[in-house]
Amino acid sequence: MAFINMMEKLVEIRLDERIKVTAACNCEQCREDIKCIALNNLPPKYVSTPKGELFSKIDQQMIRQNVLDIDVAVINAMEFVNKNPRH
């Protein structure tokens, strides 16, 4: 059985949405840096998913409660990476 940190998936989704509406760099290095910084500022949310049925097991309430926290972490990470790019 695999363990998956749902925050990784949620941060990636929110990052994709934020990148579309900002002038942030979308290169792979910047994206990875943004995700790492954001995840280091969020609590992990692990789930176990037999047969990879990840999204069928997500509690929709958990997503709604964390969207604001995730957005804040992603935006702060984007600002930091934009000021300090490594590419």
N, C-alpha and C positions, 0 to 999 in steps of 0.2 A: 504494500500500500504506500502510495506517495503522499508526502506532505507538501502543501503549497501555501505560500504566503499570499493571501488574497490582496493584500495591500499592493503587491507588485503589479497585479493585473489592473487594479483600480487606479493606481498612479499612472500607469501607461495610458489608460483610456482618457483620463483627465488631461494628461500631457498632450496627447494627440489633439484634443479639443482646444486647448490653450494655444498651441503652436499655430493653429489655423488663424487665430485672431490677433496674433502679436508679430512683432518683427524679430522674434527670437530665432537664433540659429537652429536649424533642423538637421545638422550633420550628426552622424552616429556618435561621435565623441561627446558632443554637447548633450545629446539626448541621454546617454548613459550617465554622464555627470549629474544632470538634473534629476534623473531617477534615483541615483544613489543618495544625493543630498536630501531629497524629499523623503525617501524611505528611512533615512537615519533620524528623521524628525517625526516619524509616525510610529505608533505601536503596531507590531506585527499582528496579523489576523490569519492564523493557520487553519487550514481545513484538510481533511483527508478525503481523497476522491478515488474510489475504486473505478477502474475503467475510464478515467478521465472525464467524468461527468461533472465538471467543475461548476459551471454556471447554473445547473439545475439545483445545486445544493446551497446557493448563496441566499442568505436571508435578506430580502429586499429592505427591511427596516434598518439593518446594519449599514447598507449602502447609503440610504438617505441621511442617516445620522452622521456619517463620516465624510460626505461629499464636501462640506465646507472646510473641514480640517485638511482634507486632501488638497483642495484647491489652494488653500493658504500655503501649505508646504510646497506645492508645485510652483506657485507664483514666486515665493521667496527663493526657491532653488533656481528658477529661471533668471531672476534678477542677479543672483550671485554669479551664475555661470556666464551671463551676458557681460558682466563687468570683469570676469576673470577667465576668459576662454582658454582652453588648452590645445585647440587645433591650430 
